[in-house]
Amino acid sequence: MTTTVYGLKNCDTCKKATKWLDRFQVAYTFVDYRDHKPAPETLVDWAAQAGGFAALVNKSSTTWRQLPDNRKAAGSDAEWKLLLREYPQLIKRPVVVSADGAMTQGFSDNGFKQRFGVGA
């Protein structure tokens, strides 16, 4: 089973997640979504699995806080897709997608142990 980890190469949480995967020998591919922005269809899929576009966004990030209020009030999927393609660093990290398309966000030791069925 191939796992893809989407994030930012300089993100501490992404580094923790990939170190965990390395430690437990879980095969994965890392994609920096500043260099390879997610396609609009991918963003729609992630949002559906996360519970909506608002759930996909890290609202405590510096980037979010610096956005003008009118950009924070995206009223449609199209506006969300445009915002997240323009500022991929707004997406909560890391986004972990399994070969079957199942997506989760964030990293915790226990969460990864459950997800990958190792280290328990």
C-alpha positions in Angstrom: 0.0 0.0 0.0 1.4 3.4 -1.0 0.9 6.4 1.2 1.3 10.0 0.0 2.2 12.7 2.5 1.4 16.2 1.4 2.8 19.1 3.3 5.7 21.6 3.4 9.3 20.4 3.5 10.2 22.9 6.2 7.1 22.2 8.4 8.0 20.7 11.8 4.8 18.6 12.0 5.5 17.2 8.5 9.1 16.4 9.6 7.7 14.6 12.7 5.3 12.6 10.6 7.8 11.5 8.0 10.3 10.6 10.7 7.6 8.4 12.3 6.8 6.7 9.0 10.6 6.1 8.5 10.9 4.7 12.0 8.1 2.2 11.5 9.2 1.5 7.9 5.9 2.7 6.3 6.5 3.3 2.6 5.4 6.8 1.5 6.0 9.5 -1.0 6.3 13.1 0.2 4.8 15.9 -1.9 5.5 19.6 -1.0 2.4 21.3 -2.1 4.1 24.6 -2.6 6.0 23.0 -5.4 3.2 20.8 -6.6 -0.1 22.5 -5.9 -3.1 20.1 -5.4 -5.5 20.0 -8.3 -8.9 21.6 -7.7 -10.5 18.1 -7.9 -8.1 16.9 -5.2 -9.0 19.9 -3.0 -12.7 19.0 -3.4 -12.0 15.4 -2.4 -10.0 16.4 0.6 -12.6 18.9 1.7 -15.3 16.3 1.4 -13.3 13.9 3.6 -12.4 16.6 6.1 -16.0 17.9 6.6 -15.8 20.9 4.3 -13.3 23.4 3.1 -13.3 25.3 6.4 -12.2 22.1 8.2 -9.3 21.8 5.7 -7.8 25.2 6.7 -5.4 25.9 9.5 -7.0 29.0 10.9 -4.3 29.6 13.5 -1.6 30.0 10.9 0.1 33.3 10.3 -0.9 33.2 6.6 -4.6 32.9 7.6 -4.4 35.8 10.1 -2.7 38.0 7.5 -5.4 37.5 4.9 -7.9 40.3 4.3 -11.3 39.5 5.9 -13.0 39.2 2.5 -10.6 36.4 1.5 -11.4 34.5 4.8 -15.1 34.6 4.0 -15.0 32.3 1.0 -18.6 31.7 0.1 -18.3 29.0 -2.5 -16.2 25.9 -3.4 -14.7 27.9 -6.3 -13.5 30.6 -3.9 -12.1 28.1 -1.5 -10.3 26.2 -4.3 -8.8 29.5 -5.6 -7.7 30.5 -2.1 -6.0 27.1 -1.4 -4.3 27.0 -4.7 -3.0 30.5 -4.1 -2.0 29.8 -0.5 -1.4 26.0 -0.2 0.3 26.6 3.2 -3.2 27.3 4.6 -4.0 23.5 4.4 -3.6 21.8 7.8 -0.5 19.6 7.6 0.3 17.0 6.9 -2.4 15.6 4.6 -1.9 11.8 4.5 -3.6 9.9 1.6 -3.6 6.1 1.4 -3.7 4.2 -1.8 -7.4 3.7 -1.3 -7.9 7.5 -1.3 -8.6 7.8 2.5 -7.4 11.1 3.8 -6.4 12.3 7.2 -4.8 15.6 8.4 -2.3 16.3 11.1 0.1 14.1 13.0 0.0 12.4 16.4 1.9 9.3 17.4 -1.2 7.5 18.5 -3.2 8.6 15.5 -0.5 7.2 13.1 -0.3 4.0 15.1 -4.0 3.5 14.7 -4.0 4.5 11.0 -1.1 2.3 10.0 -1.6 -0.5 12.5 2.0 -0.5 13.8 3.8 0.3 17.0 0.9 -0.6 19.2 
